[in-house]
Amino acid sequence: MLVADQYARNSETFTMNFLQLSAQDEAMLAGEKGTAVQMAMRILTTMAQVYGAERLLDIESAHIDGCLYHGDSGLAFAERLVAGGAQVRVPTTLNVGAIDLLHPEHFQGTPQLAERAARLMQAYQGMGCWPIWTCAPYQARHRPALGTHIAWAESNAIIFANSVLGARTNRYGDFIDICMALTGRAPAVGLHLAENRRGQWLFLLEALPERLRREDVFFPVLGYFLGAQVQAKIPVITGLLPETTEDQLKALGAAAASSGAVALFHAVGVTPEAPTLADAFQGQPPERTIPVTLADLRQTLAKLSTVADGRVHVIALGSPHFSVDEFAALMPLLASHPIHPEVEFIVCTNRLVLPMLQKRGWLAPLQAMNVRLVVDTCVVVAPIVRHRGGVLMTNSGKFAHYAPGNIGFDVVFGSLEECVRSAAQGSVWRDATLWSD
């Protein structure tokens, strides 16, 4: 059991087995900062030993996934922390919960589930976390700087922070995330260390048509292919265009973190730690080199759908949460292709986007076009969809991966235009030119 008298003084640190703790760490472990921090430090030091860490390091921010209700154990844990006076020590944002607090009428679950989900969200807010309730905190004013240490949970947020921002976090999950936020510390292992951020497998895209590499739909398919290939290794990509957008990188990372356990990728000439191929591999040769072909991507595209093209019942967009730029691409498509009355059209976004939609004059037209805007949560983690089964179409690799298992829908994957035009006719519409040679 982790108790303070098991530590021996060694210069300015305290040592328990191989894990060195600072005087401040031991003070937290001894309960000098309150019972909540003490419990958090006990969990953190135990996990640090599991990870094989020799020390802890300071973090500058955290993103919490544990605010999503999965059962009473998570609620009991959070409320025990609150009872112990828990307050986060670093800027901390909150991932999606299980209910849209601004639009509770969207919730299709039981009153008991809604009450417990809201209690859990309130508990984390009570610890001083910023209630933005989004899986894309990096598009909601929370952007850690290059090289900073953070403790982020939620797979797409982790891979985006590591890859696109160049911040440093491991794949952290529920409970350990809030422990790090309460202590301001993380184990000095894994992707926190520069030597562990070296690329491992090289993927060559230059043989693919340039017009395809500009298409938004290319990125979730590429990401899904990468994740299935490398699992937890670090892929390096050559051939992405310099003008590749943040939303495209977001879609790539989210899909790679769904089909695999990817926490970091490097795109040469695009992402900050890969200005050159040599930088991405830290001067070492790749373990494996894979030229990506159209045949690879077509096979991956087929895996993202569970049924043949036909009738669709639900269109779901926004995993990760839809950005303002993505709404800008959606608006003209909806204006040209009105939604079929029997198709449920849902876009998940974060609550900070709503006033921006209002400012641009888009909010009322979206509502008039029967687009249901959901914030604070998403359709694959909460009972939001009104249809009871059927076919869900999406342009999100992450939605396509999780919807069959999480909410029992068959899935059809397509581009944004394919989703909108399919919603208009009530059955799948395809752009035959997208994946052509």
C-alpha positions as CSV (number, residue, x, y, z in Angstrom):
1,M,0.0,0.0,0.0
2,L,1.3,3.5,-0.8
3,V,1.9,5.4,2.4
4,A,4.4,8.1,3.2
5,D,6.5,6.2,5.6
6,Q,7.5,3.8,2.9
7,Y,9.7,6.5,1.4
8,A,13.4,7.0,2.1
9,R,14.9,10.5,1.9
10,N,17.4,10.7,-1.0
11,S,18.8,14.2,-1.6
12,E,15.8,16.4,-2.7
13,T,13.6,13.4,-3.7
14,F,11.9,10.5,-2.0
15,T,12.2,7.0,-3.5
16,M,9.7,4.2,-3.4
17,N,11.2,1.2,-5.3
18,F,12.2,2.8,-8.6
19,L,9.8,5.7,-8.6
20,Q,11.3,9.0,-7.4
21,L,8.9,11.5,-5.8
22,S,9.6,15.1,-5.1
23,A,8.9,16.6,-1.7
24,Q,5.7,18.1,-3.1
25,D,4.6,14.7,-4.4
26,E,5.1,13.2,-1.0
27,A,3.2,16.0,0.6
28,M,0.2,15.2,-1.7
29,L,0.6,11.5,-1.0
30,A,0.6,12.1,2.8
31,G,-2.7,14.0,2.6
32,E,-1.3,17.5,3.3
33,K,-3.3,18.8,0.3
34,G,-6.6,17.1,1.2
35,T,-8.1,13.7,1.0
36,A,-9.1,14.0,-2.7
37,V,-5.6,14.9,-3.8
38,Q,-4.2,12.1,-1.6
39,M,-6.4,9.6,-3.3
40,A,-5.5,10.9,-6.7
41,M,-1.8,10.7,-5.9
42,R,-2.1,7.1,-4.6
43,I,-3.7,6.1,-7.9
44,L,-1.2,8.1,-9.9
45,T,1.9,6.6,-8.2
46,T,0.5,3.1,-8.5
47,M,-0.1,3.6,-12.3
48,A,3.3,5.2,-12.7
49,Q,4.9,2.1,-11.3
50,V,2.8,0.0,-13.7
51,Y,4.1,2.2,-16.6
52,G,7.7,1.7,-15.4
53,A,8.2,5.4,-14.7
54,E,11.2,6.6,-12.7
55,R,9.8,10.0,-12.0
56,L,6.8,12.3,-12.5
57,L,6.7,15.5,-14.5
58,D,4.6,18.6,-14.4
59,I,1.8,19.0,-16.9
60,E,0.3,22.2,-18.2
61,S,-3.3,21.1,-19.0
62,A,-5.7,18.1,-18.9
63,H,-8.7,16.9,-20.8
64,I,-11.1,14.6,-19.0
65,D,-12.9,11.7,-20.5
66,G,-14.3,10.3,-17.2
67,C,-17.3,12.8,-17.3
68,L,-19.2,10.4,-19.6
69,Y,-21.6,8.2,-17.6
70,H,-20.9,4.5,-18.0
71,G,-22.2,3.3,-14.6
72,D,-22.5,4.1,-10.9
73,S,-18.8,3.4,-10.2
74,G,-17.7,6.4,-12.2
75,L,-20.3,8.6,-10.5
76,A,-19.3,7.4,-7.0
77,F,-15.6,8.0,-7.8
78,A,-16.2,11.6,-9.0
79,E,-18.6,12.4,-6.1
80,R,-16.0,11.1,-3.6
81,L,-13.4,13.4,-5.1
82,V,-15.8,16.3,-4.8
83,A,-16.5,15.4,-1.1
84,G,-12.8,15.4,-0.5
85,G,-12.5,19.0,-1.8
86,A,-11.1,18.2,-5.2
87,Q,-10.0,21.2,-7.4
88,V,-7.9,20.8,-10.5
89,R,-4.4,22.3,-10.4
90,V,-4.0,22.9,-14.1
91,P,-6.4,24.2,-16.8
92,T,-8.7,21.3,-17.5
93,T,-11.4,20.8,-20.1
94,L,-14.2,18.2,-20.2
95,N,-15.0,15.7,-22.9
96,V,-18.5,14.8,-24.0
97,G,-21.0,13.8,-21.4
98,A,-24.1,11.6,-21.9
99,I,-26.6,14.4,-22.3
100,D,-27.0,17.6,-24.1
101,L,-27.4,20.0,-21.3
102,L,-28.5,22.9,-23.5
103,H,-31.1,20.7,-25.4
104,P,-32.2,18.0,-22.9
105,E,-35.2,17.2,-25.2
106,H,-32.7,15.4,-27.5
107,F,-32.1,12.7,-24.9
108,Q,-33.9,9.5,-25.7
109,G,-32.9,7.5,-22.6
110,T,-34.6,7.0,-19.2
111,P,-35.1,9.8,-16.7
112,Q,-32.8,7.9,-14.3
113,L,-30.0,7.7,-16.8
114,A,-30.4,11.4,-17.6
115,E,-30.3,12.3,-13.9
116,R,-27.1,10.3,-13.2
117,A,-25.4,11.6,-16.4
118,A,-26.1,15.2,-15.3
119,R,-24.9,14.5,-11.8
120,L,-21.6,13.2,-13.1
121,M,-21.1,16.2,-15.4
122,Q,-21.9,18.5,-12.5
123,A,-19.4,16.7,-10.3
124,Y,-16.5,17.3,-12.7
125,Q,-17.6,20.9,-13.3
126,G,-17.5,21.3,-9.5
127,M,-13.8,20.3,-9.5
128,G,-13.0,23.4,-11.5
129,C,-13.0,21.8,-15.0
130,W,-14.0,23.9,-17.9
131,P,-17.4,22.7,-19.1
132,I,-17.0,22.8,-22.9
133,W,-18.1,19.2,-23.2
134,T,-16.3,18.4,-26.5
135,C,-14.1,15.7,-27.9
136,A,-12.3,18.4,-29.9
137,P,-11.0,20.8,-27.2
138,Y,-8.2,21.9,-29.6
139,Q,-11.0,23.6,-31.6
140,A,-12.5,25.2,-28.6
141,R,-9.7,27.6,-27.4
142,H,-7.7,24.9,-25.6
143,R,-4.5,24.5,-27.7
144,P,-1.3,23.6,-25.7
145,A,1.9,24.7,-27.2
146,L,4.6,22.7,-29.0
147,G,6.5,20.5,-26.6
148,T,4.4,21.1,-23.6
149,H,3.4,18.1,-21.4
150,I,-0.3,17.5,-21.0
151,A,-2.6,14.7,-19.7
152,W,-5.4,14.3,-22.3
153,A,-7.9,11.5,-22.5
154,E,-10.2,10.8,-25.5
155,S,-8.5,9.1,-28.4
156,N,-8.9,11.7,-31.1
157,A,-7.9,14.6,-28.8
158,I,-4.8,12.7,-27.9
159,I,-3.6,12.0,-31.4
160,F,-4.4,15.6,-32.5
161,A,-2.5,17.1,-29.6
162,N,0.5,14.9,-30.2
163,S,0.6,15.1,-34.0
164,V,-0.9,18.4,-35.1
165,L,0.0,20.6,-32.1
166,G,3.2,18.8,-31.0
167,A,2.2,18.7,-27.4
168,R,3.1,15.6,-25.4
169,T,0.6,13.1,-23.9
170,N,0.2,9.4,-23.6
171,R,-3.1,7.6,-24.2
172,Y,-4.8,8.3,-20.9
173,G,-8.2,7.1,-19.9
174,D,-11.0,7.5,-17.4
175,F,-10.1,8.1,-13.7
176,I,-6.3,8.5,-14.2
177,D,-7.0,11.6,-16.3
178,I,-8.6,13.5,-13.3
179,C,-5.9,12.2,-11.0
180,M,-3.3,14.0,-13.1
181,A,-5.4,17.1,-13.3
182,L,-5.7,17.2,-9.5
183,T,-2.0,16.7,-8.9
184,G,-0.6,18.5,-11.9
185,R,1.7,15.5,-12.5
186,A,2.1,12.7,-15.0
187,P,4.5,9.7,-15.3
188,A,7.6,10.6,-17.3
189,V,7.2,7.7,-19.8
190,G,6.1,7.0,-23.4
191,L,5.3,10.0,-25.6
192,H,6.3,12.5,-22.9
193,L,9.9,11.6,-23.8
194,A,11.4,12.9,-27.1
195,E,13.1,9.6,-27.9
196,N,9.8,7.8,-27.9
197,R,8.3,10.1,-30.5
198,R,10.4,8.8,-33.3
199,G,8.5,7.6,-36.4
200,Q,8.5,3.9,-37.0
201,W,6.7,3.0,-40.2
202,L,6.8,5.0,-43.4
203,F,3.7,5.4,-45.7
204,L,4.2,6.8,-49.2
205,L,1.2,8.6,-50.8
206,E,2.9,10.1,-53.8
207,A,1.5,7.5,-56.2
208,L,-2.1,8.5,-55.3
209,P,-3.9,11.0,-57.5
210,E,-3.4,14.6,-56.2
211,R,-7.0,15.4,-56.7
212,L,-7.9,12.6,-54.2
213,R,-5.4,13.9,-51.7
214,R,-7.3,17.2,-51.7
215,E,-10.7,15.6,-50.9
216,D,-11.9,15.6,-47.3
217,V,-13.2,12.1,-47.6
218,F,-9.7,10.8,-48.3
219,F,-8.5,11.5,-44.8
220,P,-10.7,9.3,-42.6
221,V,-10.2,6.4,-45.1
222,L,-6.4,7.0,-45.0
223,G,-6.5,7.2,-41.2
224,Y,-8.5,4.0,-40.9
225,F,-6.0,2.2,-43.2
226,L,-3.0,3.5,-41.2
227,G,-4.5,2.5,-37.8
228,A,-5.3,-1.0,-39.0
229,Q,-1.7,-1.4,-40.3
230,V,0.4,0.0,-37.4
231,Q,-1.9,-0.5,-34.4
232,A,0.1,1.3,-31.7
233,K,3.2,2.2,-33.7
234,I,4.0,5.7,-35.0
235,P,3.3,6.2,-38.7
236,V,5.1,8.7,-40.8
237,I,3.4,10.0,-44.0
238,T,4.9,11.5,-47.1
239,G,2.8,13.0,-49.8
240,L,0.2,15.0,-47.9
241,L,-0.2,18.4,-49.5
242,P,1.2,21.4,-47.7
243,E,-2.3,23.0,-47.7
244,T,-3.8,20.0,-45.8
245,T,-6.3,21.6,-43.4
246,E,-6.7,21.1,-39.7
247,D,-10.1,19.5,-40.1
248,Q,-8.6,17.0,-42.6
249,L,-5.8,16.1,-40.1
250,K,-8.5,15.8,-37.4
251,A,-10.4,13.3,-39.5
252,L,-7.2,11.3,-40.2
253,G,-6.2,11.1,-36.6
254,A,-9.7,10.2,-35.3
255,A,-9.9,7.3,-37.7
256,A,-6.4,6.0,-37.0
257,A,-7.1,6.1,-33.3
258,S,-10.3,4.0,-33.9
259,S,-9.0,1.2,-36.1
260,G,-5.7,1.1,-34.2
261,A,-4.2,2.5,-31.0
262,V,-2.3,5.3,-32.7
263,A,-1.5,8.2,-30.5
264,L,0.9,10.1,-32.8
265,F,1.6,10.4,-36.5
266,H,4.0,12.6,-38.4
267,A,3.2,14.1,-41.8
268,V,6.3,15.3,-43.5
269,G,6.1,19.0,-44.3
270,V,2.8,19.3,-42.5
271,T,3.0,18.5,-38.8
272,P,5.4,20.4,-36.5
273,E,7.8,17.6,-35.6
274,A,8.3,16.5,-39.2
275,P,9.7,19.3,-41.3
276,T,11.8,16.7,-43.0
277,L,11.7,12.9,-43.3
278,A,15.0,12.7,-41.2
279,D,13.4,14.8,-38.4
280,A,10.3,12.5,-38.3
281,F,12.6,9.4,-37.9
282,Q,15.1,11.2,-35.7
283,G,17.8,10.3,-38.1
284,Q,17.0,6.5,-38.0
285,P,15.7,4.4,-40.9
286,P,12.1,3.3,-40.9
287,E,11.2,-0.1,-39.7
288,R,9.0,-0.7,-42.7
289,T,8.0,1.2,-45.8
290,I,4.6,0.9,-47.4
291,P,3.5,2.5,-50.6
292,V,-0.2,3.2,-50.3
293,T,-2.3,2.3,-53.3
294,L,-5.8,3.1,-54.5
295,A,-6.6,-0.6,-54.1
296,D,-5.6,-0.3,-50.4
297,L,-7.9,2.6,-49.9
298,R,-10.8,1.1,-51.8
299,Q,-10.5,-2.0,-49.6
300,T,-10.5,0.2,-46.5
301,L,-13.5,2.2,-47.8
302,A,-15.5,-1.0,-48.1
303,K,-14.7,-1.9,-44.5
304,L,-16.2,1.4,-43.3
305,S,-19.7,0.3,-44.5
306,T,-21.5,-2.7,-43.0
307,V,-24.3,-2.9,-45.6
308,A,-24.7,-2.3,-49.3
309,D,-25.9,1.0,-50.6
310,G,-29.7,1.4,-50.2
311,R,-32.1,3.2,-48.0
312,V,-30.8,5.4,-45.2
313,H,-32.6,6.4,-42.0
314,V,-30.1,8.6,-40.2
315,I,-27.3,11.0,-41.3
316,A,-24.9,11.6,-38.4
317,L,-22.0,14.1,-38.8
318,G,-19.5,15.4,-36.2
319,S,-17.2,12.9,-34.7
320,P,-15.0,14.6,-33.8
321,H,-17.3,17.5,-33.3
322,F,-18.1,19.6,-36.3
323,S,-16.1,22.9,-36.7
324,V,-17.3,26.2,-38.1
325,D,-15.3,25.5,-41.3
326,E,-17.2,22.2,-41.7
327,F,-20.5,24.0,-41.3
328,A,-19.4,26.4,-44.0
329,A,-19.0,23.4,-46.4
330,L,-22.3,21.9,-45.3
331,M,-24.5,25.0,-45.7
332,P,-24.5,25.2,-49.6
333,L,-25.0,21.5,-49.9
334,L,-28.1,21.6,-47.7
335,A,-29.4,24.6,-49.6
336,S,-29.2,22.6,-52.9
337,H,-30.4,19.3,-51.5
338,P,-33.3,19.6,-49.0
339,I,-33.5,16.7,-46.4
340,H,-36.1,14.0,-47.1
341,P,-38.8,14.2,-44.4
342,E,-38.2,10.6,-43.3
343,V,-34.4,11.0,-42.8
344,E,-33.1,12.1,-39.4
345,F,-30.2,14.5,-39.9
346,I,-27.9,15.1,-36.8
347,V,-24.8,17.2,-36.5
348,C,-22.8,17.0,-33.3
349,T,-20.7,20.0,-32.3
350,N,-19.6,21.9,-29.2
351,R,-21.6,24.5,-27.5
352,L,-19.1,27.3,-28.4
353,V,-19.9,26.8,-32.0
354,L,-23.6,27.7,-31.6
355,P,-23.1,31.5,-31.1
356,M,-20.7,31.5,-34.1
357,L,-23.4,29.9,-36.2
358,Q,-25.9,32.5,-35.0
359,K,-23.4,35.3,-35.8
360,R,-23.1,34.0,-39.4
361,G,-26.8,33.7,-39.8
362,W,-26.7,29.9,-40.2
363,L,-28.4,28.8,-37.0
364,A,-32.0,29.5,-38.0
365,P,-31.7,28.1,-41.5
366,L,-30.2,24.9,-40.1
367,Q,-33.1,24.5,-37.8
368,A,-35.6,25.3,-40.6
369,M,-34.0,22.6,-42.7
370,N,-34.6,20.0,-39.9
371,V,-31.0,19.6,-39.0
372,R,-30.8,18.6,-35.3
373,L,-27.8,20.3,-33.7
374,V,-26.5,18.3,-30.7
375,V,-23.9,19.7,-28.3
376,D,-22.2,18.3,-25.2
377,T,-22.4,14.7,-26.4
378,C,-22.6,12.6,-29.5
379,V,-24.8,9.9,-31.0
380,V,-22.5,6.9,-30.4
381,V,-22.1,7.5,-26.6
382,A,-25.6,8.6,-25.7
383,P,-29.2,7.8,-26.7
384,I,-29.8,10.6,-29.1
385,V,-31.0,9.0,-32.3
386,R,-34.8,8.7,-32.5
387,H,-34.9,5.9,-35.0
388,R,-34.8,2.5,-33.5
389,G,-32.4,0.7,-35.7
390,G,-31.8,1.0,-39.5
391,V,-29.0,2.4,-41.5
392,L,-26.9,5.4,-40.4
393,M,-24.7,7.2,-43.0
394,T,-21.7,9.3,-41.9
395,N,-18.6,10.9,-43.2
396,S,-16.8,10.2,-40.0
397,G,-14.5,7.2,-39.8
398,K,-14.9,7.2,-36.0
399,F,-18.8,7.1,-36.2
400,A,-18.5,4.4,-38.9
401,H,-16.3,2.3,-36.6
402,Y,-18.3,2.6,-33.4
403,A,-22.0,3.0,-34.4
404,P,-22.7,-0.7,-35.1
405,G,-21.4,-1.9,-31.7
406,N,-22.5,1.1,-29.7
407,I,-26.0,1.8,-30.9
408,G,-26.8,-1.1,-33.2
409,F,-27.1,0.6,-36.5
410,D,-25.7,-0.6,-39.8
411,V,-23.4,2.0,-41.3
412,V,-22.8,3.4,-44.7
413,F,-19.7,5.7,-45.1
414,G,-19.4,8.5,-47.6
415,S,-18.2,12.0,-48.3
416,L,-20.0,15.0,-46.9
417,E,-21.7,15.6,-50.3
418,E,-22.7,12.0,-50.5
419,C,-24.2,12.2,-47.1
420,V,-26.3,15.3,-47.9
421,R,-27.4,14.1,-51.3
422,S,-28.3,10.7,-49.8
423,A,-30.4,12.5,-47.1
424,A,-32.2,14.4,-49.8
425,Q,-33.3,11.3,-51.7
426,G,-33.6,8.9,-48.8
427,S,-31.2,6.4,-50.2
428,V,-27.4,6.3,-50.9
429,W,-26.1,8.6,-53.6
430,R,-22.6,8.1,-54.8
431,D,-20.0,10.3,-56.6
432,A,-18.5,7.7,-58.9
433,T,-15.4,9.9,-59.6
434,L,-14.1,10.1,-56.1
435,W,-12.1,6.8,-56.0
436,S,-11.4,6.5,-59.7
437,D,-7.8,6.2,-61.1
